[in-house]
Amino acid sequence: HGNLLLLVIPFLIPSDPDWASSTLGIFICLSCSGIHRNIPSISKVKSLKMDHWDDAQVQFLARHGNAVTKGIYEAHIPIYYYQPTYNDCHVLREQWIRAKYERREFTDSGPTPGSRTLEGILWKRGRDNGQFLPRKFLLSEREGCLKYFTKQDAKEPKINIKIDVINATFQPVKIGNPNGLQITYLKDNKTRNIFVYHESGKEVVDWFNAIRSVQFHYLKVAFPIASDNEVRQALSAYMCHLFPSQQKEAFKKRWFTLDHRRLTYFKDPLDAFAKGEVFVGSRDNGYSVQKGLPTGTQGNFSWHYGLTIVTPDREYLFTCETETDQLDWISAFTSVINQAMTPQEYASKCLDAVFFPSCCSSSGYCPNAPPFSFTTVEAYFKFKS
């Protein structure tokens, strides 16, 4: 055991792992060790401290390690492919591990794919009754759009969504399914949500990465001078929080989504249509975020961690349930506000102000969403009406 523990030191593993795969020769975290255990034909998981390691296993781990193994199994990852971390939902982490070690999808470069088209059935949540029903979806890189059909033999789609207004994020808790995927898009400059899932984790992650692939292709055509890494960074990031319900306060509880410069709110997390939106500009244009609420703010505060969004038109007051949530949101808003607005964002501003109906006040200008967002955050907020 002493030799094995000393072996960990040169690999500079930041989380001080307690587990390793004796067959892959890698150190793994606790959250991923369970996934590895479910693939016993590929990965044999052993404790670094409690299990016995023979000399051959120790030497195998010494010859490989995470860096060497990464060079083998992650040699040819497509630039658009989402590489999850330990913070991501289970289906993303499981399919990432299976894609690398079980299916060996990234060990060979393979042929350059042509125009990407994906067609299949996803279970879609009904807007009115909340029932999930099978619907045919079609993703076309050539047309640059995602379509869905109410019937498999239908000739015309129910909805045709352009790829430049789509954002896809996994929402298993919110949707109530471990493979739940939320597809957010713009229609008539208003935010809309579609909630889908598939019984197969591989299938739903394939859809997620296929959307990213078509988005990547679109951005490369739209911004030909941008590097691959710059385009990849423009694909969506995701973070989500859930909070309990509170009632009867001057601060009303609503579900908010920050999708780069577009802050939208919903009465319920599974609403298909946003109740209101506000544009979040840059610091140079008079936007800022402040910790806490203005002095003298009145209300029955069961959520004590406030923040204030300052726009050229007015201030928006919000409260969070925990300090961690407050700091996460301040970080997300700061990241967006500190970014200079692009010419496209200036050019795409609408002349009509978007409003929060419950606030009875205009909330600034609304742009057509940029091609893809750098920051997506979702949570319950309480805001001052």
C-alpha positions as CSV (number, residue, x, y, z in Angstrom):
1,H,0.0,0.0,0.0
2,G,2.9,2.4,0.7
3,N,4.2,2.0,-2.8
4,L,0.8,2.6,-4.3
5,L,0.1,5.7,-2.3
6,L,3.5,7.2,-3.3
7,L,2.6,6.4,-6.9
8,V,-0.3,8.9,-6.7
9,I,1.9,11.9,-6.0
10,P,3.6,12.4,-9.4
11,F,0.2,12.4,-11.2
12,L,-0.9,15.6,-9.4
13,I,-4.5,14.5,-9.0
14,P,-6.2,17.5,-7.3
15,S,-8.9,15.7,-5.5
16,D,-6.8,13.1,-3.8
17,P,-8.7,10.1,-5.2
18,D,-9.5,7.0,-3.2
19,W,-10.2,4.8,-6.2
20,A,-8.5,3.5,-9.3
21,S,-9.2,1.2,-12.2
22,S,-6.7,-1.7,-12.2
23,T,-7.5,-2.6,-15.8
24,L,-7.4,0.9,-17.3
25,G,-4.6,2.2,-15.2
26,I,-6.3,5.4,-14.1
27,F,-7.3,7.2,-10.9
28,I,-11.0,8.0,-10.6
29,C,-13.2,10.0,-8.3
30,L,-15.9,8.6,-6.1
31,S,-18.8,9.8,-8.3
32,C,-17.4,8.1,-11.4
33,S,-16.3,4.9,-9.6
34,G,-19.9,3.7,-9.5
35,I,-20.1,4.1,-13.3
36,H,-16.9,2.2,-13.8
37,R,-18.2,-0.6,-11.6
38,N,-21.2,-1.0,-14.0
39,I,-18.8,-1.8,-16.8
40,P,-16.9,-4.7,-15.3
41,S,-15.8,-6.1,-18.6
42,I,-13.8,-2.9,-19.2
43,S,-12.9,-1.5,-15.8
44,K,-12.1,-3.2,-12.5
45,V,-12.4,-0.7,-9.6
46,K,-10.3,-1.0,-6.5
47,S,-9.8,1.1,-3.4
48,L,-6.3,2.6,-3.1
49,K,-6.4,2.2,0.7
50,M,-8.6,-0.8,1.5
51,D,-8.0,-3.3,-1.4
52,H,-4.9,-5.4,-2.1
53,W,-2.8,-4.5,-5.1
54,D,-0.3,-7.0,-6.3
55,D,3.0,-5.8,-7.9
56,A,1.8,-6.4,-11.5
57,Q,-1.2,-4.1,-10.9
58,V,0.9,-1.4,-9.3
59,Q,3.4,-1.5,-12.2
60,F,0.6,-1.4,-14.7
61,L,-0.8,1.7,-13.0
62,A,2.7,3.3,-13.0
63,R,3.2,2.7,-16.7
64,H,-0.2,4.2,-17.6
65,G,-1.9,6.7,-15.3
66,N,-4.4,9.3,-16.3
67,A,-2.2,11.3,-18.7
68,V,-1.1,8.4,-20.8
69,T,-4.5,6.8,-20.8
70,K,-6.1,10.1,-21.8
71,G,-3.7,10.2,-24.8
72,I,-5.0,6.8,-26.0
73,Y,-8.8,7.0,-25.3
74,E,-9.2,10.8,-26.0
75,A,-6.9,11.1,-29.0
76,H,-9.5,12.2,-31.5
77,I,-12.5,13.9,-29.7
78,P,-14.5,16.0,-32.1
79,I,-14.1,19.7,-31.3
80,Y,-17.8,20.1,-30.6
81,Y,-18.2,17.1,-28.3
82,Y,-19.1,18.0,-24.7
83,Q,-16.7,16.6,-22.2
84,P,-18.4,16.5,-18.8
85,T,-16.9,17.0,-15.3
86,Y,-17.8,15.4,-12.0
87,N,-20.4,18.2,-11.5
88,D,-22.5,17.1,-14.5
89,C,-25.5,14.9,-14.4
90,H,-25.2,11.1,-14.4
91,V,-26.2,10.4,-18.0
92,L,-23.6,12.8,-19.4
93,R,-20.8,11.3,-17.2
94,E,-21.9,7.7,-17.9
95,Q,-22.1,8.1,-21.6
96,W,-18.7,9.9,-21.7
97,I,-17.1,7.0,-19.8
98,R,-18.8,4.4,-22.0
99,A,-17.9,6.3,-25.2
100,K,-14.2,6.4,-24.2
101,Y,-13.6,3.0,-22.8
102,E,-16.4,0.7,-23.9
103,R,-17.1,2.0,-27.4
104,R,-13.7,3.5,-28.0
105,E,-15.2,6.3,-30.0
106,F,-12.2,8.6,-29.8
107,T,-9.2,6.3,-30.4
108,D,-9.2,6.6,-34.2
109,S,-9.7,9.8,-36.2
110,G,-12.1,8.1,-38.7
111,P,-13.4,9.6,-41.9
112,T,-14.5,13.3,-42.0
113,P,-18.3,13.2,-41.7
114,G,-20.5,14.8,-44.4
115,S,-23.5,17.0,-43.7
116,R,-25.0,15.8,-40.4
117,T,-28.6,14.6,-40.3
118,L,-30.2,12.8,-37.3
119,E,-33.7,11.5,-37.2
120,G,-35.5,9.6,-34.5
121,I,-38.2,9.5,-31.8
122,L,-38.0,11.5,-28.5
123,W,-40.6,11.6,-25.8
124,K,-41.9,15.2,-25.7
125,R,-43.8,16.8,-22.8
126,G,-47.2,18.2,-23.8
127,R,-47.5,21.9,-23.2
128,D,-51.0,21.8,-21.8
129,N,-51.4,18.4,-20.1
130,G,-47.8,17.6,-19.2
131,Q,-48.0,14.1,-20.7
132,F,-45.0,12.8,-22.5
133,L,-45.7,11.4,-26.0
134,P,-43.4,10.0,-28.7
135,R,-42.6,12.6,-31.4
136,K,-40.4,12.4,-34.5
137,F,-37.5,14.8,-34.5
138,L,-35.3,15.7,-37.4
139,L,-32.0,17.6,-37.1
140,S,-30.5,18.8,-40.4
141,E,-27.1,20.4,-40.8
142,R,-27.7,21.2,-44.4
143,E,-30.9,23.1,-43.6
144,G,-29.5,24.4,-40.3
145,C,-32.6,23.5,-38.3
146,L,-34.4,21.2,-35.9
147,K,-37.9,20.0,-36.7
148,Y,-40.4,17.9,-34.8
149,F,-43.5,16.2,-36.1
150,T,-46.7,15.3,-34.2
151,K,-47.1,12.1,-36.3
152,Q,-44.4,9.9,-37.8
153,D,-45.9,10.0,-41.3
154,A,-46.5,13.8,-41.2
155,K,-45.1,15.7,-44.1
156,E,-45.0,19.1,-42.5
157,P,-43.3,19.7,-39.1
158,K,-45.2,21.1,-36.1
159,I,-42.2,23.4,-35.4
160,N,-39.1,24.3,-37.5
161,I,-36.4,25.8,-35.3
162,K,-33.3,27.5,-36.7
163,I,-30.1,26.2,-35.2
164,D,-28.9,29.7,-34.4
165,V,-31.6,30.2,-31.7
166,I,-31.3,26.8,-30.0
167,N,-29.8,26.0,-26.6
168,A,-29.9,22.5,-25.2
169,T,-29.2,21.6,-21.6
170,F,-29.8,18.5,-19.5
171,Q,-32.4,19.0,-16.8
172,P,-33.0,15.5,-15.2
173,V,-34.4,16.8,-11.8
174,K,-36.6,19.5,-13.4
175,I,-38.1,17.1,-16.0
176,G,-38.3,14.2,-13.6
177,N,-36.3,11.8,-15.8
178,P,-32.6,10.9,-15.6
179,N,-32.3,11.4,-19.4
180,G,-34.3,14.7,-19.5
181,L,-33.2,17.3,-22.0
182,Q,-34.5,20.8,-22.3
183,I,-34.4,22.5,-25.7
184,T,-34.7,26.3,-25.4
185,Y,-35.3,28.4,-28.5
186,L,-36.6,31.8,-29.7
187,K,-39.9,32.3,-31.5
188,D,-41.1,35.8,-32.4
189,N,-38.3,37.0,-30.1
190,K,-39.8,35.2,-27.1
191,T,-38.2,32.3,-25.3
192,R,-39.8,28.9,-25.6
193,N,-39.0,25.5,-24.0
194,I,-39.4,21.9,-25.2
195,F,-38.8,19.1,-22.7
196,V,-37.8,15.7,-24.0
197,Y,-36.2,12.4,-23.0
198,H,-35.3,9.0,-24.4
199,E,-35.1,5.7,-22.6
200,S,-31.6,5.2,-23.9
201,G,-28.9,7.4,-22.3
202,K,-26.7,7.0,-25.3
203,E,-29.5,8.1,-27.7
204,V,-30.3,11.3,-25.8
205,V,-26.6,12.2,-25.4
206,D,-26.1,11.6,-29.1
207,W,-28.9,14.1,-29.8
208,F,-27.3,16.6,-27.4
209,N,-23.9,16.3,-29.2
210,A,-25.5,16.3,-32.6
211,I,-27.1,19.7,-31.9
212,R,-23.7,20.9,-30.8
213,S,-22.2,19.6,-34.0
214,V,-24.7,21.4,-36.2
215,Q,-24.2,24.6,-34.1
216,F,-20.5,24.3,-34.5
217,H,-20.8,24.0,-38.3
218,Y,-23.1,27.0,-38.4
219,L,-20.7,29.1,-36.3
220,K,-17.8,28.2,-38.5
221,V,-19.7,29.3,-41.6
222,A,-21.0,32.5,-39.9
223,F,-17.6,33.4,-38.4
224,P,-15.0,32.0,-40.8
225,I,-12.1,33.9,-39.2
226,A,-12.8,32.5,-35.7
227,S,-10.5,29.6,-34.6
228,D,-12.0,26.2,-33.7
229,N,-11.3,26.8,-30.0
230,E,-13.1,30.2,-30.1
231,V,-16.1,28.6,-31.7
232,R,-16.0,25.7,-29.2
233,Q,-16.0,28.1,-26.3
234,A,-19.1,29.8,-27.7
235,L,-21.1,26.5,-27.3
236,S,-23.3,26.6,-24.3
237,A,-22.2,25.9,-20.7
238,Y,-24.8,24.9,-18.1
239,M,-25.5,25.2,-14.4
240,C,-28.7,24.6,-12.5
241,H,-30.1,25.1,-9.0
242,L,-33.4,24.1,-7.5
243,F,-35.1,25.8,-4.5
244,P,-38.3,25.1,-2.4
245,S,-41.4,27.1,-2.8
246,Q,-42.4,30.1,-0.6
247,Q,-45.7,32.0,-0.7
248,K,-47.3,35.3,0.3
249,E,-44.4,37.7,0.1
250,A,-43.8,41.0,-1.6
251,F,-41.0,39.2,-3.3
252,K,-42.6,36.7,-5.7
253,K,-41.0,33.3,-6.4
254,R,-40.3,32.7,-10.1
255,W,-38.0,30.4,-12.1
256,F,-35.3,32.4,-13.9
257,T,-32.9,31.5,-16.7
258,L,-29.9,33.5,-17.6
259,D,-28.9,32.5,-21.2
260,H,-25.9,34.8,-21.9
261,R,-27.5,38.2,-22.3
262,R,-31.2,37.1,-22.0
263,L,-32.7,36.9,-18.5
264,T,-36.1,35.2,-18.7
265,Y,-38.6,34.1,-16.1
266,F,-41.2,31.4,-15.8
267,K,-44.0,30.9,-13.3
268,D,-43.1,27.2,-13.3
269,P,-39.8,25.5,-14.3
270,L,-41.7,23.3,-16.9
271,D,-43.6,26.2,-18.5
272,A,-43.2,26.2,-22.3
273,F,-43.4,30.0,-22.6
274,A,-41.5,32.7,-20.6
275,K,-43.5,35.2,-18.7
276,G,-41.0,38.0,-19.3
277,E,-37.5,38.8,-20.4
278,V,-34.8,41.4,-19.9
279,F,-31.6,42.1,-21.8
280,V,-28.4,42.1,-19.8
281,G,-25.9,44.4,-21.5
282,S,-22.3,45.2,-20.7
283,R,-20.7,47.3,-17.9
284,D,-19.8,49.9,-20.5
285,N,-23.5,50.3,-21.3
286,G,-24.6,50.9,-17.7
287,Y,-25.3,47.4,-16.5
288,S,-23.9,46.0,-13.2
289,V,-24.7,43.5,-10.4
290,Q,-24.4,44.3,-6.7
291,K,-24.5,42.0,-3.7
292,G,-27.4,42.7,-1.4
293,L,-30.5,44.9,-1.7
294,P,-30.7,48.7,-1.6
295,T,-31.0,50.2,1.9
296,G,-34.6,50.6,3.0
297,T,-35.9,47.7,0.8
298,Q,-39.1,46.4,2.5
299,G,-40.4,42.9,2.4
300,N,-40.9,39.7,4.4
301,F,-37.6,38.1,3.7
302,S,-37.6,34.3,4.2
303,W,-34.8,34.2,1.6
304,H,-32.1,36.5,3.0
305,Y,-29.4,36.6,0.3
306,G,-30.2,39.5,-2.0
307,L,-28.7,40.8,-5.2
308,T,-29.5,43.8,-7.4
309,I,-29.2,44.0,-11.2
310,V,-28.7,47.6,-12.3
311,T,-29.8,48.5,-15.8
312,P,-30.0,52.0,-17.5
313,D,-33.8,51.9,-16.9
314,R,-34.2,50.6,-13.4
315,E,-32.9,48.2,-10.7
316,Y,-34.1,44.6,-10.3
317,L,-34.1,43.2,-6.8
318,F,-33.8,39.4,-6.2
319,T,-33.3,37.1,-3.2
320,C,-31.7,33.7,-3.1
321,E,-32.2,30.9,-0.5
322,T,-28.5,30.4,0.3
323,E,-25.3,32.4,0.2
324,T,-23.8,29.8,-2.2
325,D,-26.7,30.4,-4.7
326,Q,-26.3,34.2,-4.3
327,L,-22.5,34.0,-5.1
328,D,-23.1,31.7,-8.0
329,W,-25.6,34.1,-9.6
330,I,-23.4,37.1,-9.0
331,S,-20.5,35.3,-10.7
332,A,-22.7,34.4,-13.7
333,F,-24.1,37.9,-14.1
334,T,-20.6,39.4,-13.6
335,S,-19.2,37.1,-16.3
336,V,-21.9,38.3,-18.8
337,I,-21.7,42.0,-17.9
338,N,-17.9,42.1,-18.1
339,Q,-18.0,40.9,-21.7
340,A,-18.0,43.7,-24.3
341,M,-21.0,43.5,-26.6
342,T,-20.4,42.3,-30.0
343,P,-21.4,44.2,-33.2
344,Q,-24.0,41.5,-33.8
345,E,-25.5,42.1,-30.3
346,Y,-25.7,45.9,-31.0
347,A,-27.2,45.3,-34.4
348,S,-29.8,42.8,-33.3
349,K,-31.3,45.0,-30.5
350,C,-35.1,45.3,-30.8
351,L,-36.6,48.7,-30.7
352,D,-39.5,47.5,-28.5
353,A,-38.7,47.0,-24.8
354,V,-39.3,43.6,-23.3
355,F,-41.1,43.7,-20.0
356,F,-41.8,41.8,-16.8
357,P,-45.6,41.9,-16.7
358,S,-45.6,41.4,-12.9
359,C,-43.2,44.3,-12.4
360,C,-45.3,46.7,-14.5
361,S,-42.1,48.2,-15.9
362,S,-40.0,48.1,-19.0
363,S,-36.8,46.2,-18.5
364,G,-34.5,47.3,-21.3
365,Y,-33.9,46.3,-24.8
366,C,-34.1,42.7,-26.1
367,P,-31.6,41.4,-28.6
368,N,-32.1,38.5,-30.9
369,A,-30.0,35.9,-29.0
370,P,-26.4,35.6,-30.0
371,P,-25.7,32.3,-31.8
372,F,-24.9,30.4,-28.6
373,S,-24.5,31.3,-25.0
374,F,-21.4,31.3,-22.9
375,T,-23.4,31.1,-19.6
376,T,-26.7,29.4,-18.8
377,V,-28.0,29.5,-15.3
378,E,-31.4,28.4,-14.0
379,A,-32.9,28.7,-10.5
380,Y,-35.8,30.0,-8.5
381,F,-35.5,33.6,-7.5
382,K,-37.7,35.8,-5.5
383,F,-38.0,39.3,-7.1
384,K,-39.5,42.5,-5.9
385,S,-42.7,43.3,-7.8
